[in-house]
Amino acid sequence: MVFAIRQSAWCWPSGIVSAAAYVVVFQQARLPGQAALQALLGLVCVYGWWSWRRGGDASPALAVSRARRAVLLAALALTAVACVGIGLLLRHSTESVAPFVDGGLVAASLAAQGMAARKWIENWLVWIAVNVVSVGLYLSQGLLPTCGLYLLYLVMAFVGYRAWTRSLVRQA
């Protein structure tokens, strides 16, 4: 996340490594939605790496920007529908201990990661919400080191939002 805060493309390969490690952790903790999420986040990291390296429409590097309101509303609606759908899938086909929380985290995390891949500043706000809920889930499952890590991610999401806001102001 430090690389993302600094807008370094190295956030993407480090994200791939982190996602691979957490697939194993979450599978062992009987959080299959979180394990699947990590696998999907690893794939989104490949897209993010490509997106950040190829740059924006008219510039050599992708710049921080705001998502259009219509895009944000569509992402919110899609996330809500996905939350319910994934939650139902997890409830009926896995041993998930918190299928709808797990499903909501999957949906919101994918939305946030996709937004980060486009360098939309709003990704940090979604990550803040995801991290708050994640801390509660991991605490309830006794995953104390992971809980601590997600508390750190929460703080870093606030720092990232502030840093990207400054970058946005500098660009204007």
NORHUTA-V400052 format. One record per run of one state. SS is the DSSP state (alpha for helix, beta for strand, coil for the rest). FROM is the first residue (numbers start at 1). TO is the last residue. If there is no record, write none. Layout:
SS;FROM;TO, SS;FROM;TO
This chain:
coil;1;1, alpha;2;5, coil;6;9, alpha;10;28, coil;29;31, alpha;32;54, coil;55;64, beta;65;65, coil;66;68, alpha;69;93, coil;94;98, alpha;99;117, coil;118;119, beta;120;120, coil;121;122, alpha;123;140, coil;141;143, alpha;144;171, coil;172;172
